[in-house]
Amino acid sequence: MALRLFYAADIHGSERVFRKFLNAAPFYGASAVIFGGDITGKAIVPLVEFEPGRFQAHVSSGVQVVDDGEALRTLETHVRDQGAYPYRTTPDELAALNASPGLLKDVFTNVMRATAERWVALADERLRAAGIPALMMPGNDDEPMVKDLLAQGDWITDAEDQVVDLGGYQVISFGCSTTTPWHSPREVTESEMGAHLDGLTARLDTARPVIFNFHDPPRDSGLDLAYKMTPDMRVEMAGGQPLLAAVGSASVRAAIAREQPVLSLHGHIHESRGVAKLGRTLAINPGSAYSDGTLQGVVVSLEGEKVVGQQFVTG
């Protein structure tokens, strides 16, 4: 029994990175892909038509003014590639959005849903044509509806809360995280995480090798080091350097210690790209650089109960 897979997480709405993910398996010679959560973006960028055929937008490089047509489409592509959602609007509608958080949320949700539905259809088309099995799930930053949108795929598998056979390996997946300072849409307490993972691992066949696909990394593994935040949400500094703190899940670590899967795949903490050996388990977090349009992932080769090779890739 052998498997060569490509894993990535934390795309966060970047169109460019998602398209790279869909092409990764053939490019790296993998026979399957696993996505570890956080597929949708976090922001909407209004493109305001302040006069007929002229649009203005605030983007990372500053204020841009473009004409309708190719220049506008190029700007929209730039916004999508950085992980945000472009939205054509008018000055009057923008004023209404700024005055009504509920209206703004409705617009954001509609744009996010339309993009996610398009991505699911694209993933089905591309990965079916390539014959590449694909396990996907939402992460902590994805709205609950994203799980339903992923389930619309008829080639990709919404793997969360499932025991999925992948080339003879049992894969179990869970995309929620423990509590964060940002109060993201899909968070659970540490005790809730433990109870959920206990129920999921209880469904495993102990005679067959296992792969974990858990968005939250294990606590104190080196895969969970994030910037330490002050109560007012600033990065804590010491000696002019940002401080790091372990923010992973103790329950995830306990599940790894108890079950000893051959491989444990994680995301969530973008700046903690790395590998950790936890007993017999190889745990990996490939990190994320989605806002640069860069796909960070890992190619893993397995034979039986062993990982025989792993390589971080950036593209």
C-alpha positions as CSV (number, residue, x, y, z in Angstrom):
1,M,0.0,0.0,0.0
2,A,1.4,3.3,-1.1
3,L,0.1,6.9,-1.4
4,R,1.6,10.2,-2.6
5,L,-0.5,13.2,-1.6
6,F,-0.4,16.9,-1.8
7,Y,-1.7,18.9,1.2
8,A,-2.4,22.6,1.6
9,A,-4.6,24.8,3.8
10,D,-5.5,28.5,4.5
11,I,-6.2,29.7,0.9
12,H,-8.5,32.4,2.4
13,G,-10.2,33.4,-0.8
14,S,-7.2,33.8,-3.1
15,E,-8.3,32.9,-6.6
16,R,-4.7,32.5,-7.8
17,V,-3.8,30.2,-4.9
18,F,-6.9,28.1,-5.4
19,R,-6.2,27.5,-9.1
20,K,-2.6,26.5,-8.2
21,F,-4.0,24.0,-5.7
22,L,-6.2,22.4,-8.4
23,N,-3.1,22.0,-10.6
24,A,-0.8,20.8,-7.8
25,A,-1.3,17.0,-7.9
26,P,-0.4,16.6,-11.6
27,F,2.5,19.1,-11.2
28,Y,4.0,17.3,-8.2
29,G,3.2,13.8,-9.2
30,A,0.6,13.3,-6.4
31,S,-2.2,10.8,-6.7
32,A,-4.6,12.7,-4.3
33,V,-5.0,16.1,-2.7
34,I,-6.2,17.1,0.8
35,F,-7.3,20.6,1.7
36,G,-7.1,21.5,5.4
37,G,-9.6,24.3,5.8
38,D,-10.1,28.1,5.5
39,I,-11.1,28.3,1.9
40,T,-13.0,31.6,1.9
41,G,-11.8,35.2,2.0
42,K,-12.2,37.7,4.9
43,A,-12.8,41.1,3.1
44,I,-14.8,42.8,0.4
45,V,-13.3,45.6,-1.7
46,P,-15.8,48.1,-3.0
47,L,-15.2,49.3,-6.6
48,V,-17.1,52.5,-6.6
49,E,-18.4,53.9,-9.9
50,F,-18.0,57.6,-8.9
51,E,-18.8,58.8,-12.5
52,P,-20.0,56.8,-15.5
53,G,-17.4,54.3,-16.5
54,R,-14.9,55.3,-13.8
55,F,-14.2,53.2,-10.7
56,Q,-12.2,53.9,-7.6
57,A,-11.0,51.3,-5.1
58,H,-8.8,51.2,-2.0
59,V,-6.4,48.3,-2.4
60,S,-3.1,47.3,-0.7
61,S,-1.1,49.6,-3.0
62,G,-3.3,52.6,-2.3
63,V,-6.2,54.2,-4.1
64,Q,-6.7,53.1,-7.7
65,V,-8.9,54.7,-10.3
66,V,-9.6,52.7,-13.4
67,D,-11.9,52.8,-16.4
68,D,-14.5,50.2,-17.1
69,G,-13.4,47.4,-19.4
70,E,-10.0,45.6,-19.3
71,A,-8.5,47.9,-16.6
72,L,-11.4,47.2,-14.3
73,R,-11.3,43.5,-14.9
74,T,-7.5,43.5,-14.2
75,L,-8.1,45.3,-10.9
76,E,-10.8,42.8,-9.9
77,T,-8.4,39.9,-10.7
78,H,-5.8,41.6,-8.5
79,V,-8.2,41.8,-5.6
80,R,-9.3,38.2,-6.0
81,D,-5.7,37.0,-6.1
82,Q,-5.0,38.6,-2.8
83,G,-7.9,36.8,-1.1
84,A,-10.6,39.5,-1.1
85,Y,-13.9,39.9,-3.0
86,P,-14.3,42.8,-5.5
87,Y,-17.8,44.4,-5.5
88,R,-18.9,46.9,-8.0
89,T,-21.1,49.5,-6.3
90,T,-22.2,53.2,-6.4
91,P,-21.5,56.0,-3.9
92,D,-25.0,55.9,-2.6
93,E,-24.9,52.1,-2.0
94,L,-21.5,52.4,-0.4
95,A,-22.9,54.9,2.0
96,A,-25.8,52.6,2.8
97,L,-23.4,49.7,3.4
98,N,-21.2,51.8,5.7
99,A,-24.3,52.8,7.7
100,S,-25.7,49.3,8.0
101,P,-23.5,46.4,9.3
102,G,-26.3,44.0,8.6
103,L,-26.6,45.1,5.0
104,L,-22.8,44.8,4.5
105,K,-22.8,41.3,6.0
106,D,-25.6,40.3,3.6
107,V,-23.6,41.6,0.6
108,F,-20.4,39.9,1.8
109,T,-22.2,36.6,2.3
110,N,-23.7,36.7,-1.2
111,V,-20.4,37.4,-2.8
112,M,-18.6,34.8,-0.8
113,R,-21.3,32.2,-1.5
114,A,-21.2,32.8,-5.3
115,T,-17.4,32.5,-5.3
116,A,-17.4,29.3,-3.2
117,E,-20.0,27.8,-5.5
118,R,-18.0,28.6,-8.5
119,W,-14.8,27.2,-6.9
120,V,-16.6,23.9,-6.1
121,A,-17.8,23.6,-9.7
122,L,-14.3,24.3,-10.9
123,A,-12.7,21.8,-8.5
124,D,-15.2,19.1,-9.7
125,E,-14.4,19.8,-13.3
126,R,-10.6,20.0,-13.0
127,L,-10.0,17.2,-10.6
128,R,-12.5,14.8,-12.2
129,A,-10.7,15.4,-15.5
130,A,-7.4,14.6,-13.9
131,G,-8.7,11.6,-12.0
132,I,-7.4,13.1,-8.7
133,P,-9.4,12.3,-5.5
134,A,-9.8,15.4,-3.4
135,L,-10.7,15.6,0.3
136,M,-11.7,19.1,1.4
137,M,-13.3,20.8,4.5
138,P,-14.0,24.2,5.9
139,G,-11.8,25.8,8.6
140,N,-12.4,28.0,11.6
141,D,-12.6,31.1,9.5
142,D,-15.2,29.7,7.1
143,E,-18.8,30.5,7.7
144,P,-21.0,27.4,8.6
145,M,-22.6,27.6,5.2
146,V,-19.3,26.7,3.5
147,K,-19.7,23.1,4.7
148,D,-23.0,22.9,2.7
149,L,-21.4,24.5,-0.3
150,L,-18.5,21.9,-0.3
151,A,-21.1,19.1,0.0
152,Q,-22.5,20.3,-3.4
153,G,-19.5,18.8,-5.1
154,D,-20.0,15.5,-6.8
155,W,-16.3,14.7,-7.3
156,I,-14.6,16.4,-4.4
157,T,-15.4,15.0,-0.9
158,D,-16.5,17.1,2.0
159,A,-14.4,15.0,4.4
160,E,-15.2,16.7,7.7
161,D,-16.5,14.4,10.4
162,Q,-16.0,11.4,8.0
163,V,-13.8,8.4,7.9
164,V,-12.7,8.4,4.3
165,D,-10.7,5.7,2.5
166,L,-7.9,7.2,0.5
167,G,-5.7,4.7,-1.2
168,G,-6.1,2.2,1.7
169,Y,-5.5,4.9,4.4
170,Q,-8.3,6.0,6.8
171,V,-8.5,9.8,6.8
172,I,-10.4,11.7,9.5
173,S,-10.9,15.4,9.3
174,F,-12.1,18.2,11.5
175,G,-11.8,21.9,10.6
176,C,-12.9,23.9,13.8
177,S,-10.3,25.5,16.0
178,T,-10.2,26.2,19.7
179,T,-10.9,29.7,20.8
180,T,-9.0,32.6,19.1
181,P,-8.8,36.3,19.9
182,W,-10.7,37.0,16.7
183,H,-13.8,35.0,17.5
184,S,-13.9,33.3,14.1
185,P,-17.1,31.6,12.9
186,R,-16.2,28.0,13.7
187,E,-14.5,27.8,17.1
188,V,-15.0,25.3,20.0
189,T,-13.7,25.1,23.5
190,E,-10.9,22.7,24.3
191,S,-13.3,20.3,26.0
192,E,-15.6,20.4,23.0
193,M,-12.6,19.7,20.7
194,G,-11.6,16.7,22.9
195,A,-15.1,15.2,22.9
196,H,-15.5,15.7,19.1
197,L,-12.1,14.0,18.3
198,D,-12.9,11.2,20.8
199,G,-16.1,10.5,18.8
200,L,-14.3,10.7,15.5
201,T,-11.4,8.4,16.4
202,A,-13.7,5.9,17.9
203,R,-14.9,5.1,14.4
204,L,-11.5,4.1,13.2
205,D,-10.5,0.5,12.3
206,T,-7.4,-0.1,14.5
207,A,-6.1,-2.6,11.9
208,R,-5.6,0.0,9.2
209,P,-3.3,3.0,9.0
210,V,-4.7,6.4,9.7
211,I,-4.1,10.0,8.5
212,F,-5.4,13.0,10.6
213,N,-6.5,16.1,8.7
214,F,-7.1,18.6,11.6
215,H,-7.1,22.3,11.0
216,D,-5.9,23.1,14.5
217,P,-2.2,22.0,15.1
218,P,-1.2,20.2,18.2
219,R,-0.2,22.2,21.3
220,D,3.5,22.9,22.0
221,S,4.6,21.1,18.8
222,G,6.4,24.0,17.1
223,L,3.6,23.9,14.5
224,D,1.4,26.3,16.5
225,L,3.6,29.3,17.2
226,A,1.7,32.5,16.5
227,Y,2.3,36.1,17.4
228,K,1.4,36.8,21.0
229,M,-1.4,39.4,21.3
230,T,-2.1,42.0,23.9
231,P,-5.7,42.5,25.2
232,D,-6.1,45.4,22.8
233,M,-5.1,43.1,19.8
234,R,-1.5,44.4,19.3
235,V,1.5,42.1,18.8
236,E,3.5,41.9,22.0
237,M,7.1,43.0,21.6
238,A,10.3,42.4,23.6
239,G,13.6,43.8,22.7
240,G,12.2,45.1,19.5
241,Q,11.1,41.6,18.4
242,P,7.6,40.2,18.3
243,L,6.9,37.5,20.8
244,L,5.5,34.1,19.9
245,A,3.2,31.8,21.8
246,A,2.0,28.2,21.4
247,V,-1.7,28.4,20.5
248,G,-2.5,24.9,19.3
249,S,-5.0,22.4,20.7
250,A,-4.1,20.2,23.6
251,S,-6.9,17.9,22.6
252,V,-5.4,17.5,19.1
253,R,-2.1,16.6,20.7
254,A,-3.7,14.1,23.0
255,A,-5.5,12.4,20.0
256,I,-2.2,12.1,18.2
257,A,-0.5,10.6,21.2
258,R,-3.3,8.1,21.8
259,E,-4.0,7.0,18.2
260,Q,-0.5,7.5,16.7
261,P,-1.6,8.1,13.1
262,V,1.1,7.6,10.5
263,L,0.6,11.3,9.4
264,S,-1.1,14.3,10.9
265,L,-1.8,17.3,8.7
266,H,-2.5,20.8,10.0
267,G,-2.9,24.5,9.1
268,H,-4.4,27.5,10.9
269,I,-1.1,29.1,12.0
270,H,0.3,30.5,8.8
271,E,3.7,31.4,10.2
272,S,4.5,28.0,11.7
273,R,5.5,26.0,8.7
274,G,7.3,23.0,9.9
275,V,7.5,19.3,10.8
276,A,7.2,17.6,14.2
277,K,7.8,14.0,15.2
278,L,5.2,13.1,17.9
279,G,5.9,9.5,18.9
280,R,5.5,7.5,15.7
281,T,3.5,10.3,14.0
282,L,4.8,12.8,11.6
283,A,2.9,16.1,12.0
284,I,3.1,18.8,9.3
285,N,2.0,22.4,8.9
286,P,2.9,23.8,5.4
287,G,2.1,27.4,6.4
288,S,0.4,29.9,4.2
289,A,1.3,32.9,2.1
290,Y,-2.0,33.4,0.3
291,S,-2.0,37.2,0.2
292,D,1.1,37.0,-2.0
293,G,-0.7,34.7,-4.4
294,T,1.7,31.9,-3.3
295,L,0.7,28.4,-2.7
296,Q,2.5,26.8,0.2
297,G,2.0,23.0,0.5
298,V,3.7,19.7,1.2
299,V,4.0,16.6,-0.9
300,V,4.0,13.4,1.3
301,S,4.8,9.9,0.2
302,L,3.6,7.0,2.4
303,E,4.2,3.3,2.2
304,G,2.3,1.1,4.7
305,E,2.7,2.5,8.2
306,K,5.5,4.9,7.3
307,V,6.1,8.3,5.8
308,V,8.9,7.6,3.4
309,G,9.3,11.2,2.1
310,Q,8.0,14.7,2.5
311,Q,8.9,17.9,0.7
312,F,7.6,21.5,1.3
313,V,6.8,23.2,-1.9
314,T,6.1,26.8,-2.8
315,G,4.6,27.9,-6.1
